[in-house]
Each structure stands twice: as C-alpha cells, then as structure tokens.
Amino acid sequence: MYKTRITFSYFKPFLYRSFSSSFSSSSFTSSTMTLKKERVCIIGSGNWGTTIAKIIGENVQRHNQLFEQEIRQWVFEEDYQGQPLTRVINTTRENPKYLAGIRLPDNIIAEPDLIKACRDATVLVFVLPHQFVRGVCDDLVTSSFSPDTKAISLIKGLDIKPNGITLFSEEIGRRLHLKDVAVLSGANIASEVAQEHFCETTIGSRADGQLFYQLFNTPYFRVNVIRDYVGVELCGALKNVVAVAAGISDGLDYGSNTKAALIRIGLMEMRKFGKSFFGGVEDNTFFESCGVADLMTTCSGGRNRKVAEAFARTGKPMDVLEKELLNGQKLQGVLTAAEVYQFLTARKMNHEFPLFDAVYRIIYQGAPLDTLIKL
C-alpha cells in the first residue's frame, strides 16, 4: 500500500528539438559512442500494446545511437484463422486480431515465450490488462534483471483492496527488484494513435525521463514528463469508473448537459480520492493529458463508455457485453469500481464519493440506472 507522503516538484516538458540536437551524431564523442545501447522489450500485444509497438519500433530506428534495433514483443499466443498469432504478426507485419490494417515496423519481433522475449532487456514496457500483472511478474522473477533495468507501466488500473491500494508501477518494481518504474497515461485511444492522429500523453517518472521521452515522443504523440507518477497512475485507473457513468448516461439518452455534469463530478472525485489517500499528488496532474483530457476522451469514445451504454440499453450483464463488443479486450472500469467501493466501504467513506458509489450499486447491486442523477 502506498501511503508515504511525498512532495513532487512539477517541471516543464522536455523539448523534442533540444533532445534531438543534444543527441545528434555530431555531438557524440568517441567515448559516448561506446556506451551500451538499450534493449527494449514490450510486454503485451493487445490493441494498445500493438499501437505502442508501432511507436517504439519507429523511434528506436530514429534513435539508433541509443537503442538496439530489434524489439521483442511478448505476445500471448492465440489461434488466428488456424495459425499462431505470433506467426501471423511476423509474416504479415500486422496484428489483425487487435489492430487490423496497421503495419508494424520490421524491427518488431512477436515472441510467444515471455522469458525469451525479456532476455537481456534493459528497458521493459508493460502494456497489458492489470489483472494479468502479477502472473507475468511471477513468471519473470527468475529472469534476474539488473536493478538498473528501466521499466515503464502503461497499465490503467490499481490493485485496490479493503486494507489498502497498490500502484502497479510499484508492484512491478517490488516483484522484479527494480529501482524505479515510470508510468505513461493520457488521452490515447489506440486506434486513433495508430492512425497518427495528433494527441498528447503524460509520463510520470521519479528518475530522469529523457530515455522514455526518446522512446515514446513523436510529432503526433506528444509526450510531457512530470514527477508525479502517483497522480498519473491514479488518473489512468479512476477515469474508467467515470466513463462507465458516462456510458450509462448515454444509454439513457440524457444528453450533453447531464454527461458534462457527471464528468465534472467524476473529476472532482478523482482529485479528492488522490488527495485523501496519496499525500504527494499534485493538482497540476489533473490538468495534464492523463487527467482531464483522458477523462474527456474516455467518456466520449472509450471501451468502458461503449459497454456501459449497451448495458443501459439492453440490460445484459457486463461480462456478456465485454465478450460481444470488445474482441478479446478487457474492461477496466467495472473491476475498478468494485475495488474502489470495497476500499471506501472499509473506511465508511462511500458517501463522500457519491458518483463512484452509484456506479458500483448500479452494476453490482441492481440499483436503478437513474441513481446517477440522484447523487
């Protein structure tokens, strides 16, 4: 459980131009050129993981003085039209199950063996549903990563139990004995990023974020690096609960005014949750891409909103709709809503977070859908 009070110093985003010039070939000395290059492994290959592989593959080629060119991506092996999915990806340069129509760079190698994929990696990129994090980390414990291995979590979720909250970035670090694990989150619908539609994202890092900036920043995927990794991770998880509320509102045809009100209330509850249980969370973080921008995007076009709207219109259970509508992807908001409810119930604080409480009661206790507007 993260409870230590830390004061984070907010700092300005790194400038791509200044980085690219500082890392230009003319500025390198012979001693610099002998530094060992970073080897990147991507852990996860769903819709978002495949999109991130496209970005990383291209950036590694662009910054070839910093990174080894081959990028291994761990892909959970599935059958796709009678062939192993990894074989399809490696032969067609496309992941047709989760991101059809988007070509992957030639330096992305799909690997079904997790241990083999991570072998000799110095940078680990975790991008998988949060319910699988512990199992993956348990499988990697024997890999004996160097404490200097860098890692970043793109996982949007929290491990919330009645007795406390665990950030997945910290859980990864603890289980794999890594010093610092950064976090990336933002208003980033995968299909739009894959089509190179301009957007922003936020990286929270206690350490120097320059390497991750180089790994992720592109002209269409603009990165801002801040110190408040806790706030970045909280926003990425809690906004999914608000998106469920927005989807129910859409399913009830309540219109834009009601939806805007629910989003505003949800943002305030996200902020209050962070301030109440995590002493170092910065107000500025909620105005980053990981905060209000991601909340707006998720409440207008994300998977949690989509399934919640169908729930309100059809009355079908969420798990059934997940299978029908998401092509193997997983909902995060419904699980997070249950975890938040249990956490708040243990502290008798549900009344202080009426929107979070209402989402839980509608989904799990059969409360009337209009409970959302009776906060």
C-alpha positions in Angstrom: 0.0 0.0 0.0 1.3 3.4 -1.0 0.9 5.8 1.9 4.1 7.7 2.2 3.7 11.4 1.8 6.0 12.7 -0.9 6.2 16.2 -2.4 6.7 16.1 -6.1 8.2 19.0 -8.0 6.3 19.7 -11.2 8.7 20.5 -14.1 8.3 21.6 -17.6 8.0 19.2 -20.5 11.2 18.2 -22.3 11.5 19.7 -25.8 11.9 17.3 -28.6 14.0 19.7 -30.5 16.5 20.2 -27.7 16.8 16.5 -27.2 17.3 15.6 -30.8 20.0 18.2 -31.1 21.8 17.1 -28.0 21.7 13.5 -29.2 22.8 14.4 -32.8 25.7 12.4 -34.2 27.9 15.5 -34.3 27.7 15.9 -30.5 28.8 12.4 -29.7 32.4 11.8 -28.6 34.1 8.6 -29.2 33.7 7.6 -25.6 29.9 8.3 -25.7 29.6 6.1 -28.8 30.9 3.1 -26.9 28.1 3.2 -24.3 26.0 0.1 -24.3 22.7 0.6 -26.2 19.4 -0.1 -24.5 17.5 -3.2 -25.5 13.7 -2.8 -25.3 11.1 -5.5 -24.7 7.3 -4.8 -24.9 5.2 -7.0 -22.6 1.7 -7.2 -24.0 0.2 -7.2 -27.5 -3.5 -6.1 -27.4 -4.9 -3.1 -29.1 -2.8 -0.6 -27.1 0.2 -2.8 -26.9 0.3 -3.1 -30.7 -0.1 0.6 -31.1 2.8 1.2 -28.7 4.9 -1.3 -30.6 4.5 0.8 -33.8 5.6 4.0 -32.0 8.6 2.3 -30.2 9.7 0.4 -33.3 9.8 3.7 -35.3 11.5 5.7 -32.5 14.2 3.0 -32.0 15.1 3.3 -35.6 15.1 7.1 -35.4 17.4 7.0 -32.3 19.7 4.1 -33.3 22.6 5.5 -31.3 20.6 4.9 -28.1 18.7 1.6 -28.7 19.4 -1.8 -30.1 17.3 -2.1 -33.3 15.5 -5.4 -32.6 12.4 -5.0 -30.4 10.9 -8.2 -28.9 7.3 -8.1 -28.1 5.7 -10.7 -25.9 2.5 -11.9 -27.5 0.1 -14.2 -25.7 -0.2 -17.0 -28.2 -3.6 -17.4 -29.7 -5.1 -19.0 -32.7 -5.9 -16.7 -35.6 -7.7 -18.3 -38.5 -5.8 -21.5 -37.9 -2.4 -20.0 -37.4 -0.5 -18.9 -34.3 -0.9 -15.2 -33.9 2.8 -14.6 -33.5 3.5 -16.2 -36.9 0.8 -14.1 -38.5 2.3 -10.9 -37.0 5.9 -11.8 -38.0 5.0 -12.7 -41.6 2.4 -10.1 -42.4 3.8 -7.2 -40.1 0.3 -6.7 -38.8 -1.7 -7.8 -35.7 -5.0 -8.5 -37.4 -6.8 -9.6 -34.2 -6.3 -6.4 -32.2 -5.1 -3.7 -34.7 -6.1 -4.7 -38.2 -4.8 -2.5 -41.1 -1.8 -1.0 -39.2 1.6 -2.0 -40.4 4.2 -2.7 -37.8 7.9 -1.7 -38.3 10.2 -4.6 -39.4 12.2 -4.5 -36.2 9.2 -5.6 -34.1 9.5 -9.4 -33.4 6.5 -11.2 -31.9 7.6 -13.8 -29.3 5.3 -16.2 -27.5 7.8 -17.1 -24.8 7.8 -14.4 -22.1 11.2 -15.3 -20.7 12.9 -15.4 -24.1 11.2 -12.1 -25.1 12.7 -10.3 -22.0 16.1 -11.9 -22.1 18.9 -9.3 -22.0 16.3 -6.5 -22.0 17.4 -3.2 -20.3 14.0 -1.4 -20.8 10.7 -3.2 -20.0 7.4 -1.7 -21.3 4.4 -3.2 -19.5 1.2 -2.8 -21.5 -1.3 -5.4 -20.6 -4.6 -5.6 -18.6 -3.9 -5.1 -14.9 -5.5 -8.4 -13.9 -2.5 -10.2 -15.5 0.3 -8.2 -14.0 1.1 -10.4 -11.0 1.1 -13.6 -13.1 3.5 -12.1 -15.6 5.8 -10.8 -12.9 5.8 -14.2 -11.1 6.9 -15.8 -14.4 9.7 -13.2 -14.7 11.1 -13.4 -11.2 13.7 -16.0 -12.2 14.9 -13.7 -15.0 17.3 -11.8 -12.6 17.0 -8.4 -14.1 19.7 -5.9 -13.2 18.5 -3.3 -10.6 19.4 -0.7 -13.2 16.8 -2.2 -15.6 14.4 0.6 -16.6 10.7 -0.1 -16.7 7.5 1.8 -17.5 3.9 0.8 -17.0 1.2 1.7 -19.4 -1.3 -0.3 -17.3 -4.5 1.6 -16.5 -5.7 0.1 -13.2 -5.0 -0.1 -9.5 -4.8 -3.0 -7.1 -7.3 -1.8 -4.6 -8.3 -4.0 -1.6 -10.2 -3.0 1.6 -6.9 -2.7 3.5 -5.0 -0.6 1.0 -4.1 0.4 -2.5 -1.1 -0.8 -4.5 0.1 1.0 -7.6 1.0 -1.4 -10.3 4.2 0.5 -11.1 5.3 -0.1 -7.5 4.1 -3.7 -7.6 6.2 -4.4 -10.7 9.2 -2.7 -9.1 8.8 -4.7 -5.9 8.3 -8.1 -7.5 11.2 -7.7 -10.1 13.5 -5.8 -7.7 13.7 -2.7 -9.9 14.5 0.7 -8.5 12.0 2.9 -10.3 9.1 2.1 -12.6 7.7 5.1 -14.6 4.1 5.4 -15.7 2.5 6.5 -19.0 -1.1 7.6 -19.4 -3.1 10.0 -21.4 -6.0 10.7 -23.8 -4.8 8.0 -26.1 -7.5 5.9 -27.9 -5.3 3.3 -29.5 -6.9 3.2 -33.0 -6.5 7.0 -33.3 -2.9 6.9 -32.2 -2.2 4.1 -34.6 -3.5 6.2 -37.4 -1.2 9.0 -36.3 -3.9 11.5 -35.3 -2.3 14.1 -33.0 -2.6 13.7 -29.3 -0.7 14.1 -26.0 0.3 11.8 -23.3 1.9 12.1 -19.8 4.8 10.2 -18.4 5.3 10.2 -14.6 8.9 9.4 -13.6 10.8 9.9 -10.4 14.1 9.4 -12.3 15.3 11.2 -15.4 12.6 10.8 -18.0 14.8 11.6 -21.0 15.1 8.0 -22.2 11.4 7.4 -22.1 10.8 10.7 -23.9 13.1 9.4 -26.7 11.3 6.1 -26.7 7.7 7.5 -27.0 7.7 11.0 -28.3 6.7 11.6 -31.9 5.2 14.6 -33.8 1.8 13.0 -33.5 2.2 11.5 -30.0 3.5 14.4 -27.9 5.0 13.5 -24.5 5.1 15.6 -21.4 7.2 14.3 -18.5 6.3 15.1 -14.9 7.5 13.9 -11.5 4.0 12.9 -10.1 3.9 9.3 -11.2 1.4 8.5 -8.5 -1.1 11.1 -9.9 -0.6 9.9 -13.4 -1.4 6.3 -12.4 -4.4 7.2 -10.3 -5.9 9.2 -13.1 -5.4 6.4 -15.6 -7.4 4.0 -13.3 -10.1 6.1 -11.8 -11.2 7.8 -15.1 -12.6 4.4 -16.2 -15.2 4.4 -13.4 -16.3 7.8 -14.6 -16.5 6.5 -18.1 -18.9 3.8 -17.0 -21.2 6.6 -15.6 -20.9 8.5 -18.9 -21.9 5.4 -20.9 -24.9 4.8 -18.7 -25.9 8.4 -19.2 -25.6 7.9 -23.0 -27.7 4.7 -22.8 -30.4 6.7 -21.0 -30.2 9.4 -23.7 -29.7 12.1 -21.1 -27.8 14.4 -23.4 -24.7 16.5 -23.3 -25.5 18.6 -20.2 -26.0 15.6 -17.9 -22.9 13.9 -19.3 -20.8 17.0 -18.7 -22.1 17.3 -15.2 -21.2 13.7 -14.5 -17.7 14.2 -15.9 -17.1 17.2 -13.8 -18.3 15.4 -10.6 -16.2 12.5 -11.6 -13.1 14.6 -12.0 -13.6 16.1 -8.6 -14.0 12.7 -7.0 -10.8 11.5 -8.7 -9.0 14.5 -7.3 -10.5 14.0 -3.8 -9.5 10.3 -3.9 -5.9 11.2 -4.7 -5.7 13.9 -2.1 -7.3 11.8 0.6 -5.2 8.7 0.2 -2.0 9.8 -1.5 -0.3 12.8 0.0 2.0 13.7 -2.9 -0.5 14.0 -5.7 -0.2 17.4 -7.5 -3.2 19.5 -8.6 -1.4 20.2 -11.9 -1.5 16.5 -12.8 -5.3 16.6 -13.2 -4.8 19.2 -16.0 -2.3 17.0 -17.9 -3.3 14.6 -20.7 -3.5 11.9 -18.1 -6.2 13.8 -16.2 -8.9 15.9 -17.7 -8.0 15.1 -21.3 -8.1 11.4 -20.8 -11.3 11.7 -18.9 -13.0 13.6 -21.7 -11.7 11.1 -24.3 -12.7 8.0 -22.4 -16.2 9.4 -21.6 -16.8 10.1 -25.3 -15.2 7.1 -27.1 -13.6 4.6 -24.8 -14.5 0.9 -24.4 -15.8 1.4 -20.8 -18.3 4.0 -22.1 -19.3 1.8 -25.0 -20.1 -1.2 -23.0 -21.8 0.8 -20.3 -24.1 2.4 -22.9 -25.0 -1.1 -24.1 -25.6 -2.2 -20.5 -28.1 0.6 -20.0 -29.9 -0.1 -23.3 -30.0 -3.9 -23.2 -29.8 -4.9 -19.6 -27.3 -7.6 -20.5 -24.6 -8.4 -17.9 -21.3 -6.6 -18.3 -19.3 -9.7 -18.7 -21.5 -10.8 -21.6 -21.3 -7.4 -23.3 -17.5 -7.5 -22.9 -17.3 -10.7 -24.9 -19.7 -9.4 -27.5 -18.3 -6.0 -28.1 -14.6 -5.9 -27.3 -13.0 -8.6 -29.4 -11.0 -10.1 -26.6 -10.1 -6.7 -24.9 -10.9 -6.3 -21.2 -13.0 -3.8 -19.3 -11.2 -2.0 -16.5 -13.8 0.4 -15.2 -16.2 -2.2 -13.8 -13.5 -4.0 -11.8 -12.0 -0.8 -10.6 -15.5 0.4 -9.5 -15.8 -2.7 -7.3 -12.4 -2.3 -5.8 -12.9 1.4 -5.0 -16.3 0.6 -3.4 -14.8 -2.0 -1.1 -11.9 0.3 -0.2 -14.3 3.1 0.7 -16.7 0.9 2.5 -13.9 -0.3 4.8 -13.4 3.3 5.7 -17.1 4.2 5.8 -16.5 6.9 3.2 -18.8 5.9 0.4 -21.0 9.0 1.0 -18.0 11.2 0.2 -17.7 9.8 -3.3 -21.3 9.6 -4.5 -20.6 9.0 -8.2 -18.2 6.1 -7.5 -20.7 4.7 -5.1 -23.6 5.0 -7.6 -21.7 3.2 -10.4 -20.9 0.3 -8.2 -24.5 0.0 -6.9 -25.9 0.1 -10.5 -23.6 -2.5 -11.9 -23.4 -4.9 -9.0 -26.5 -4.4 -6.8 -29.1 -3.7 -9.5 -29.7 -0.1 -8.4 -31.9 1.9 -10.8 -30.0 3.5 -13.7 -31.1 6.9 -12.7 -29.2 6.6 -9.4 -26.6 8.5 -11.3 -28.6 11.7 -11.3 -29.7 11.4 -7.7 -26.2 11.9 -6.1 
